[in-house]
């Protein structure tokens, strides 16, 4: 058994662990001992083998339930799922046919059969959530659930649903949450523990006694650079134009004057305050006496009060907010990234201006903008190049020549910067090293995302030494196994402690590592670095002493799992034969779940202090007047799910969202033979600020309404507006 292993052994030995595959580490053994019978949150810096702790706990759990017990490993991304599958097949000594990964591409019938036949299931949480909600299988026979990157357990993320469902379904539940960074403060970490029903927190750092002998030093170097005079001149011009627009807000008392500095967040909050107030204005007004909607607004006094008092134009406020955000973003690109990103952003502003976008025209028609254009043209790109680029090249020379390092990871916030650095490195070090960018799956204008297969192939090439340098965005921060990286370069600091810890942990795994953080003096780089360090220190203070200050779960009763009550024993033939009946049953189960959730919310609210307080103030609720009860709710939900006969209603007028109309009109205007390439439509839509997930949501709506038809590479116009 893993927990009784001789501490002088070279390898972990267990009947469910393959021989001589996992090197013994004392701290991993100590952690597994503490996780064997309690829901645990394990917080370990990246690189200390959280995956191995999960593998060891799986072997320990199989000792208790060797034949029928299942283990579920949940990971937030498909590359992480593939990585866990590879680890389980490599280390766990069971029939590999009983280790399977789930994706949404696997048909539900096959997932149902695989779940029944598997001992280890690895999946993204949404797939399991969808199956459980439809009653395809339950979690009662699962003896252990591992939540990888457990810090995601918040809000509406599927981890929350599955942890609650598991604790309700299983008589002997065991949860293992794994993360390098659970949150920035007490409230965030406590919420995580509550959502995963954590009974036990285990926190280790590189300095802990049982860890220090297994890790290598990570030297952190802050590399500070100063901007060239010509770049500072451009920055000052942007600042001057920003101050002119800022006066619009100060003169109207919409923002506090004399702040040390203004950020994009200040103007996003003004816009959000206005948006929420306009949307929920009546409710906010009616509930002012008890502050029910206080959390929806950010300013005091509220922006809407100032607007009404001074009779301000709301559209102008939104437009000036957009202009200020654009200028602050341009300044950030210039000061912390490179002149090329800055110029490309200005070109996008020009295009928007040509499309009659007022916030862009306000910038591009200014004298300041014309001066910027002329200065860039006079000076030239090379003289305006950011000093960070030369610093990166210098560090690469040092790593290659002095340390003979062939694997380096460069983190940057922007894809465009990752692409530029890749090209620059390949040009400067041609024939000596090879660089490749590593980005996420989302496609953007002129920049297709990397598929999961391409991501995995790049990592394999990096592992084999065919690629020496990765210029990566945030996709390389979380979970992915990128071994033997002896140097990390932060092109810019990050304000998040989670991202700082995860980036830094990519080095020092197998030998001493170096972490370089590039900081441009007197720019956003400096406060971002200080903020992330402060958040990390706060997190460590909460977790110190294994979270003794946290309010952890207690009195969780456990009894051995009765596998007979959870076994459906369906054959392949029965699954296929009962396909249609099961689909009908799934609809019913979803309806029942909706009813239960609605009723649960009603019950919670009707028993709350807030409900009684509002009743005492004379507030009448719709449920009181209409006599809403469980039966009526059930009838209504079943009707929504298509389970009751619907009356014939007069056909409602079709509502088309403005963004949907915009996409349809773009296709109408720019199509050739009633067709337009998806990439071209994405490019046009981005200038209308319809991009990313928003683009696909509205495109799908246009197709659903019958105006457009989507193919693999083209959009076809079916009818005009």
C-alpha positions in Angstrom: 0.0 0.0 0.0 1.3 3.4 -0.9 0.9 4.9 2.5 3.0 2.2 4.2 5.9 2.4 1.9 9.5 2.3 3.1 10.6 6.0 3.0 14.1 4.8 1.7 12.6 3.1 -1.4 13.5 4.6 -4.7 10.1 4.0 -6.2 6.5 4.0 -5.0 5.4 0.3 -4.9 1.7 -0.7 -5.0 -0.3 -3.4 -6.7 -2.1 -0.7 -8.8 1.1 1.2 -9.7 3.4 0.0 -12.4 6.8 -1.1 -11.2 9.6 1.4 -11.1 7.6 4.1 -12.8 7.1 6.7 -10.0 10.1 7.9 -8.1 9.5 8.1 -4.3 9.1 11.6 -2.9 8.5 12.0 0.8 6.1 15.0 0.6 3.9 13.2 -1.9 3.7 10.2 0.4 2.8 12.4 3.3 0.1 14.2 1.4 -1.5 11.0 0.1 -1.6 9.7 3.7 -3.7 12.8 4.7 -6.1 12.5 1.7 -7.1 8.9 2.1 -10.4 9.4 3.9 -11.2 13.1 3.8 -12.2 15.6 1.0 -8.9 17.4 0.5 -7.6 20.5 -1.2 -4.0 20.2 -2.1 -2.1 23.4 -2.9 1.3 22.8 -4.4 3.5 25.1 -6.6 3.5 24.1 -10.2 6.1 21.5 -10.9 5.8 19.5 -7.6 3.8 16.7 -9.1 0.1 17.3 -8.3 -0.8 14.7 -11.1 1.3 12.1 -9.3 -0.5 12.7 -6.0 -3.7 12.1 -7.9 -2.4 8.8 -9.3 -1.2 7.6 -5.9 -4.6 8.4 -4.4 -6.3 6.5 -7.2 -4.2 3.5 -6.3 -5.1 3.9 -2.7 -8.8 4.1 -3.5 -8.6 1.0 -5.7 -7.3 -0.9 -2.6 -10.7 -0.3 -1.0 -12.9 -0.8 -4.1 -10.7 -3.0 -6.4 -13.5 -4.4 -8.7 -16.4 -1.9 -9.1 -15.1 1.4 -7.8 -14.7 4.1 -10.4 -12.5 7.2 -10.4 -13.4 10.4 -12.2 -10.7 12.9 -13.2 -12.0 16.3 -14.2 -9.8 18.8 -16.1 -10.9 22.2 -17.6 -9.4 21.7 -21.1 -9.1 19.0 -23.6 -5.3 19.1 -23.7 -5.3 18.6 -20.0 -7.7 15.6 -20.4 -5.3 14.1 -22.9 -2.4 14.7 -20.5 -4.2 12.9 -17.6 -5.1 10.0 -19.9 -1.4 9.6 -20.8 -0.4 9.7 -17.1 -2.9 7.1 -16.1 -1.9 4.8 -18.8 1.7 5.3 -18.0 1.5 4.8 -14.2 -1.6 2.9 -13.2 -1.5 -0.9 -13.4 -5.0 -1.8 -14.7 -6.3 -2.9 -18.1 -5.9 0.2 -20.3 -9.3 -0.6 -21.9 -10.7 0.5 -18.5 -9.1 3.9 -18.7 -11.1 6.2 -21.0 -11.4 9.9 -21.8 -14.8 11.6 -22.6 -15.4 14.4 -25.0 -18.5 16.0 -26.4 -17.5 14.4 -29.8 -18.2 10.9 -28.4 -21.9 10.0 -28.9 -24.0 9.8 -25.7 -24.7 6.1 -26.2 -21.0 5.3 -26.4 -20.3 7.5 -23.3 -23.0 5.6 -21.4 -21.4 2.2 -22.3 -17.9 3.4 -21.6 -18.9 4.8 -18.2 -20.3 1.4 -17.2 -17.2 -0.5 -18.4 -14.5 2.0 -17.2 -12.7 2.2 -13.9 -11.0 5.5 -14.7 -12.9 8.2 -16.6 -11.1 11.5 -17.6 -13.2 14.3 -18.9 -13.9 18.0 -19.1 -16.6 18.8 -16.5 -19.3 20.0 -18.9 -19.6 16.6 -20.6 -20.1 14.8 -17.3 -22.6 17.4 -16.1 -24.7 17.1 -19.3 -24.8 13.3 -18.9 -25.6 13.3 -15.2 -28.4 15.9 -15.7 -30.0 13.6 -18.3 -29.8 10.5 -16.1 -27.4 8.6 -18.4 -25.5 7.5 -15.3 -25.1 8.7 -11.8 -22.0 9.3 -9.6 -23.0 6.9 -6.8 -20.5 4.3 -8.0 -17.6 6.8 -8.2 -15.2 6.3 -5.3 -13.1 9.3 -6.0 -13.4 12.5 -8.0 -10.3 14.6 -8.7 -10.9 18.2 -9.6 -7.8 19.5 -11.4 -7.2 23.2 -11.5 -9.7 23.4 -8.6 -9.5 27.2 -8.3 -12.1 27.2 -11.2 -14.8 26.0 -8.7 -16.8 29.1 -8.6 -19.9 30.8 -10.1 -21.7 28.6 -12.6 -18.7 26.5 -13.6 -19.6 22.8 -13.9 -17.3 21.8 -11.0 -19.9 23.3 -8.6 -22.8 21.2 -10.0 -20.7 18.0 -10.0 -19.4 18.3 -6.5 -22.9 18.8 -5.1 -24.3 16.0 -7.2 -21.5 13.7 -6.1 -22.0 14.4 -2.4 -25.7 13.7 -2.8 -25.3 10.5 -4.8 -22.4 8.7 -3.3 -22.5 7.0 0.2 -18.7 7.1 0.5 -17.5 10.2 -1.4 -13.9 11.3 -1.6 -12.9 14.6 -3.3 -9.4 15.7 -4.2 -8.9 19.3 -5.4 -5.6 20.1 -7.0 -4.3 23.7 -7.6 -1.2 25.8 -7.5 -3.2 28.9 -6.5 -6.6 28.7 -4.9 -7.3 32.4 -4.7 -6.1 35.9 -3.8 -7.7 36.2 -0.3 -9.6 34.5 2.5 -13.1 35.0 0.9 -12.1 33.4 -2.4 -10.3 30.4 -0.8 -13.2 29.9 1.7 -15.7 29.8 -1.2 -13.6 27.2 -3.0 -13.5 25.0 0.1 -17.3 25.4 0.6 -18.0 24.5 -3.0 -15.9 21.3 -2.9 -17.0 20.3 0.7 -13.3 20.4 1.8 -12.5 18.8 5.1 -8.7 19.0 4.9 -6.3 21.6 3.3 -2.7 20.7 2.6 -0.3 23.5 1.6 3.3 23.1 0.6 5.9 25.5 -0.7 9.4 25.0 -2.0 10.8 25.8 1.5 8.9 23.0 3.4 11.3 20.5 4.9 9.8 17.4 3.1 9.8 19.3 -0.2 13.1 21.1 -0.3 15.3 18.1 -1.0 13.4 17.3 -4.2 13.3 20.7 -5.9 15.8 22.9 -7.6 16.4 26.6 -7.1 14.5 29.1 -9.2 16.4 32.4 -9.4 14.2 35.3 -10.2 15.7 38.3 -12.0 13.9 41.6 -12.5 15.1 43.1 -15.8 14.2 46.8 -15.9 14.3 48.8 -19.1 13.7 52.5 -19.9 11.8 53.7 -22.9 13.6 55.6 -25.7 13.1 59.4 -25.8 11.1 59.1 -29.0 8.7 56.6 -27.5 8.3 58.8 -24.4 7.3 61.7 -26.8 4.6 59.5 -28.4 3.4 58.4 -25.0 3.2 62.1 -23.8 1.1 63.0 -26.9 -1.4 60.2 -26.1 -1.5 61.3 -22.5 -2.2 64.9 -23.6 -5.1 63.7 -25.7 -6.4 61.4 -23.0 -6.4 64.4 -20.5 -8.5 66.4 -23.0 -11.1 63.6 -23.1 -10.8 63.1 -19.3 -12.0 66.7 -18.8 -15.4 65.6 -20.3 -15.9 63.4 -17.2 -14.3 65.7 -14.6 -16.4 68.7 -15.7 -19.6 66.7 -15.4 -18.6 65.1 -12.0 -18.6 61.6 -13.6 -15.1 60.7 -12.3 -13.0 61.8 -9.3 -10.4 64.5 -10.3 -6.7 64.4 -9.2 -6.4 60.7 -9.1 -2.8 59.4 -9.2 -3.6 57.5 -12.4 -6.6 56.4 -14.4 -7.1 52.9 -15.7 -9.4 51.3 -18.3 -11.4 49.9 -15.4 -12.5 53.4 -14.3 -14.3 53.9 -17.6 -15.5 50.3 -17.9 -17.2 50.9 -14.5 -18.9 54.1 -15.6 -20.2 52.3 -18.7 -21.3 49.2 -16.6 -22.9 51.4 -14.0 -25.0 53.1 -16.7 -25.8 49.9 -18.5 -27.0 48.1 -15.4 -29.0 51.2 -14.2 -30.7 51.6 -17.5 -31.6 47.8 -17.6 -32.7 47.5 -14.0 -33.5 51.1 -13.2 -37.0 50.6 -11.8 -36.0 47.7 -9.6 -33.1 49.7 -8.2 -35.2 52.7 -7.5 -37.9 50.6 -5.7 -35.4 48.8 -3.6 -33.3 51.7 -2.5 -34.6 51.5 1.1 -33.0 48.2 1.7 -30.1 48.2 -0.7 -31.1 45.0 -2.5 -29.5 46.1 -5.7 -26.6 48.0 -4.2 -24.1 45.4 -5.6 -25.2 46.3 -9.1 -23.8 49.8 -9.1 -20.2 51.0 -8.6 -20.3 54.7 -8.1 -21.7 57.0 -5.4 -23.6 59.0 -6.4 -24.8 56.8 -9.2 -24.1 57.9 -12.7 -27.8 58.0 -13.7 -28.5 60.6 -10.9 -25.8 62.9 -12.3 -27.1 62.3 -15.9 -30.6 63.3 -14.8 -29.6 66.2 -12.7 -27.3 67.7 -15.4 -29.4 66.5 -18.4 -26.4 64.8 -19.9 -26.4 62.8 -23.2 -26.0 59.2 -22.3 -24.7 58.2 -25.8 -21.9 60.8 -25.4 -20.8 59.3 -22.1 -20.6 55.8 -23.6 -18.7 57.2 -26.6 -16.2 59.1 -24.5 -15.7 56.0 -22.3 -14.8 54.1 -25.4 -12.4 56.8 -26.6 -10.6 56.9 -23.2 -10.3 53.1 -23.1 -8.9 53.0 -26.6 -6.3 55.7 -25.7 -5.2 53.9 -22.5 -5.0 50.6 -24.4 -2.9 52.3 -27.1 -0.6 53.8 -24.4 -0.2 50.3 -22.8 0.8 48.7 -26.1 3.3 51.5 -26.8 4.9 51.4 -23.4 4.8 47.7 -22.5 4.7 45.8 -25.8 6.1 47.3 -29.0 5.6 50.0 -31.6 4.3 47.5 -34.1 1.4 46.5 -31.9 0.7 50.2 -31.3 0.7 51.0 -35.0 -1.6 48.0 -35.8 -4.1 49.2 -33.2 -4.0 52.7 -34.6 -4.8 51.3 -38.1 -7.8 49.5 -36.6 -8.9 52.8 -35.1 -8.6 54.4 -38.6 -10.8 51.7 -40.1 -13.4 52.2 -37.4 -13.3 55.9 -38.0 -13.9 55.4 -41.7 -16.9 53.3 -40.7 -18.3 56.4 -38.9 -17.6 55.1 -35.4 -17.8 58.3 -33.3 -15.4 57.2 -30.5 -12.7 56.3 -33.0 -13.3 59.5 -35.1 -12.8 61.6 -32.0 -9.3 60.2 -31.8 -8.3 60.0 -35.4 -9.5 63.5 -36.3 -7.5 65.1 -33.5 -4.2 67.1 -34.0 -2.6 64.7 -31.6 -3.3 61.7 -33.8 -1.9 63.5 -36.9 1.3 64.3 -34.9 1.7 60.7 -33.9 1.4 59.6 -37.5 4.0 62.1 -38.7 6.4 61.2 -35.9 6.2 57.5 -36.5 6.8 58.1 -40.2 9.8 60.4 -39.6 11.6 58.3 -36.9 11.0 54.8 -38.3 10.1 51.5 -36.6 13.6 50.4 -35.7 14.4 53.5 -33.6 10.9 53.2 -31.9 11.3 49.5 -31.2 10.7 48.5 -27.6 13.9 47.8 -25.5 12.3 44.7 -24.2 12.9 43.0 -27.6 16.7 43.5 -27.4 16.6 42.4 -23.8 14.8 39.1 -24.8 17.4 38.5 -27.5 20.2 39.2 -25.0 18.8 36.8 -22.5 18.4 34.1 -25.2 22.1 34.5 -26.1 23.0 34.2 -22.4 20.9 31.1 -21.9 22.2 29.4 -25.0 25.9 30.4 -24.8 26.5 30.4 -21.0 24.0 27.8 -19.8 23.7 25.6 -22.9 20.0 25.8 -22.5 17.9 24.4 -25.4 14.4 24.9 -23.9 13.1 28.4 -23.1 9.5 29.6 -22.5 8.5 33.2 -23.2 5.2 34.4 -21.9 3.4 37.4 -23.4 -0.1 38.7 -23.0 -0.9 39.3 -26.7 -0.9 36.8 -29.6 0.4 39.4 -31.9 3.5 39.9 -29.7 4.0 36.1 -29.5 4.0 35.9 -33.3 6.4 38.9 -33.6 8.8 37.4 -31.0 8.7 34.0 -32.8 9.6 35.6 -36.1 12.3 37.8 -34.6 14.0 35.0 -32.8 14.0 32.7 -35.8 15.5 35.5 -37.9 18.3 36.4 -35.4 19.1 32.8 -34.4 18.6 31.3 -37.8 20.2 27.8 -38.0 20.9 27.8 -34.3 17.6 27.5 -32.5 13.9 27.2 -33.6 11.0 29.2 -32.1 7.3 28.6 -32.3 4.3 30.4 -30.9 1.8 28.5 -28.6 -1.7 30.0 -28.5 -5.2 28.9 -27.6 -8.0 27.5 -29.8 -10.1 30.6 -30.3 -9.8 32.1 -33.8 -9.5 35.9 -34.3 -9.2 38.1 -37.3 -6.1 37.1 -39.4 -5.1 34.8 -36.6 -6.5 31.3 -36.5 -6.3 29.6 -33.1 -4.4 26.3 -32.7 -6.4 23.1 -32.6 -5.9 20.7 -29.7 -4.0 18.4 -32.0 -1.7 21.2 -33.1 -1.1 22.2 -29.5 -0.2 18.7 -28.5 2.1 18.3 -31.5 4.0 21.5 -30.7 4.5 20.3 -27.1 5.8 17.0 -28.4 8.3 18.8 -30.7 9.3 21.0 -27.8 9.8 18.0 -25.6 12.0 16.3 -28.3 14.1 19.4 -28.8 12.9 20.1 -32.4 11.5 23.4 -31.0 13.8 25.3 -28.6 11.7 28.4 -27.7 8.0 28.7 -27.2 6.5 32.2 -27.3 3.2 31.5 -25.4 0.1 33.3 -24.3 -1.8 32.4 -21.1 -2.8 29.0 -22.6 0.6 27.6 -21.5 0.1 28.8 -17.9 -2.4 26.2 -16.6 -1.8 22.5 -16.1 0.0 21.5 -19.3 3.1 19.4 -18.9 6.0 21.3 -20.4 9.0 19.6 -18.9 12.7 20.5 -18.7 12.2 24.3 -19.2 15.3 25.8 -17.6 14.4 29.4 -18.2 11.2 31.5 -18.2 10.9 35.0 -19.6 7.9 37.2 -18.6 7.7 39.7 -21.4 5.5 41.7 -19.0 4.4 41.2 -15.4 0.9 40.0 -14.6 -1.4 41.4 -12.0 -2.8 38.0 -11.0 -1.2 35.8 -8.4 -2.6 32.7 -10.1 -0.9 33.5 -13.3 2.3 34.5 -11.6 2.6 31.2 -9.7 1.7 29.1 -12.7 4.0 30.8 -15.1 6.9 30.8 -12.7 6.4 27.1 -11.9 7.2 26.1 -15.5 10.9 26.2 -14.7 13.2 24.5 -12.1 11.5 21.1 -12.4 14.5 19.0 -13.2 17.4 21.4 -12.7 18.0 24.9 -11.4 15.9 27.4 -13.3 15.9 31.0 -14.0 12.9 33.3 -14.2 13.3 36.7 -15.9 10.6 39.4 -15.5 10.9 42.3 -17.9 9.6 45.6 -16.4 9.4 48.9 -18.3 10.1 51.6 -15.7 7.3 54.2 -15.0 4.6 52.1 -16.8 1.9 49.7 -15.9 4.5 47.0 -15.6 5.6 48.2 -12.2 2.2 48.2 -10.3 1.2 44.9 -12.0 4.3 43.2 -10.6 3.7 44.7 -7.1 0.0 43.7 -7.1 0.7 40.0 -8.1 3.4 39.7 -5.3 1.0 41.2 -2.7 -1.8 38.9 -3.7 0.5 35.9 -3.5 1.7 36.9 0.0 -2.0 37.3 1.1 -2.8 33.8 -0.3 0.1 32.2 1.5 -0.9 33.9 4.8 -4.4 32.4 4.5 -3.1 28.9 3.7 -0.3 28.9 6.3 -0.8 26.2 8.9 -2.8 24.2 6.3 -5.7 26.6 6.4 -6.4 26.5 10.1 -8.3 29.8 9.9 -10.7 28.4 7.2 -14.1 27.1 8.1 -13.9 23.5 6.7 -16.6 20.9 6.2 -17.3 18.5 9.1 -19.6 15.6 10.0 -19.7 14.1 6.5 -21.1 10.6 7.1 -19.7 7.8 5.0 -20.6 4.1 4.5 -19.4 1.5 1.9 -20.8 2.0 -1.6 -23.5 -0.5 -2.6 -22.5 -1.0 -6.3 -25.6 -3.2 -7.1 -27.9 -0.2 -6.6 -26.0 1.8 -9.2 -25.4 -0.9 -11.8 -27.6 -0.6 -14.9 -26.0 -3.6 -16.6 -27.2 -2.5 -20.1 -25.8 -4.4 -23.1 -24.7 -2.6 -26.2 -27.8 -3.9 -27.9 -30.2 -2.6 -25.2 -28.6 0.9 -25.3 -29.2 1.1 -29.0 -32.6 -0.5 -28.9 -33.8 1.9 -26.2 -32.4 5.0 -27.8 -35.7 6.8 -28.5 -37.3 5.9 -25.1 -34.2 7.1 -23.3 -34.3 10.4 -25.1 -37.8 11.0 -24.0 -36.8 10.0 -20.5 -33.9 12.5 -20.6 -36.3 15.3 -21.4 -38.4 14.4 -18.5 -35.4 14.2 -16.1 -34.3 17.7 -17.3 -37.7 19.0 -16.7 -37.8 17.5 -13.2 -34.4 19.0 -12.4 -35.6 22.4 -13.5 -38.6 22.0 -11.2 -36.5 20.9 -8.3 -34.1 23.8 -8.8 -36.9 26.4 -9.1 -38.7 25.0 -6.0 -35.5 24.9 -4.1 -34.9 28.5 -4.9 -38.5 29.4 -3.8 -38.1 27.5 -0.6 -34.7 29.1 0.3 -36.0 32.6 -0.4 -39.3 32.1 1.4 -37.4 31.0 4.5 -34.8 33.8 4.3 -34.6 36.9 6.4 -34.7 39.1 3.3 -38.1 37.6 2.3 -39.6 38.3 5.8 -38.0 41.8 5.8 -39.6 42.7 2.5 -43.0 41.2 3.5 -42.9 43.3 6.7 -42.4 46.4 4.5 -45.6 45.6 2.7 -44.0 44.1 -0.5 -46.3 41.7 -2.4 -44.7 38.9 -4.4 -46.1 37.4 -7.6 -46.1 34.0 -6.1 -48.4 35.2 -3.3 -50.9 36.8 -5.7 -50.9 34.1 -8.3 -50.8 31.3 -5.8 -47.7 29.6 -7.4 -47.2 26.1 -6.2 -45.1 23.1 -7.1 -47.9 21.6 -9.3 -48.2 24.8 -11.4 -44.5 25.1 -11.7 -44.3 21.5 -13.0 -47.0 22.1 -15.5 -45.3 25.2 -16.8 -41.8 23.6 -17.1 -43.1 20.5 -18.7 -44.9 22.7 -21.2 -41.6 24.5 -21.9 -39.9 21.1 -22.4 -42.6 20.1 -25.0 -44.2 17.4 -22.8 -47.8 18.8 -23.0 -50.0 19.7 -25.9 -49.6 23.4 -26.8 -52.4 25.7 -27.8 -52.4 27.4 -31.1 -51.1 31.0 -30.7 -50.9 33.8 -33.1 -47.4 33.8 -34.6 -45.3 36.3 -32.8 -43.3 38.9 -34.7 -39.7 37.7 -35.2 -37.2 39.7 -33.1 -33.8 40.2 -34.6 -30.9 41.5 -32.4 -29.0 44.5 -33.8 -25.8 42.5 -33.9 -27.5 39.8 -35.9 -28.8 42.4 -38.3 -25.3 43.8 -38.6 -23.9 40.4 -39.6 -26.7 39.8 -42.1 -26.1 43.2 -43.7 -22.4 42.6 -43.9 -23.1 39.4 -45.9 -25.6 41.3 -48.0 -23.0 44.0 -48.8 -19.8 42.0 -49.3 -21.0 38.7 -50.7 -19.9 37.3 -54.0 -22.5 35.1 -55.7 -24.4 35.0 -52.4 -21.3 33.7 -50.5 -18.7 35.2 -48.2 -15.7 33.5 -46.5 -16.1 33.1 -42.8 -12.6 34.6 -42.2 -13.6 37.7 -44.2 -16.9 38.0 -42.3 -15.0 37.7 -39.0 -12.7 40.5 -40.1 -15.6 42.8 -41.1 -17.5 42.0 -37.9 -14.5 42.8 -35.6 -14.6 46.4 -36.8 -18.3 46.4 -35.6 -17.0 45.1 -32.2 -18.6 41.7 -32.9 -15.8 39.3 -32.2 -14.8 36.1 -30.4 -17.7 34.1 -28.8 -20.0 37.0 -29.5 -19.5 36.6 -33.3 -20.4 32.9 -33.3 -23.5 33.4 -31.0 -25.0 36.0 -33.4 -23.9 34.1 -36.5 -25.7 31.0 -35.2 -28.8 33.1 -34.5 -28.8 34.5 -38.0 -28.5 30.9 -39.4 -31.3 29.7 -37.1 -33.6 32.5 -38.3 -33.0 31.4 -41.9 -31.1 34.4 -43.2 -27.7 32.8 -43.4 -26.4 29.2 -43.9 -23.0 28.2 -42.5 -20.7 25.8 -44.3 -17.1 24.8 -43.5 -15.4 27.9 -44.9 -18.2 30.0 -46.3 -21.5 31.7 -45.2 -24.3 31.6 -47.8 -27.0 34.4 -47.9 -30.4 32.7 -48.0 -32.6 35.8 -47.7 -32.2 39.5 -47.1 -33.5 41.6 -44.3 
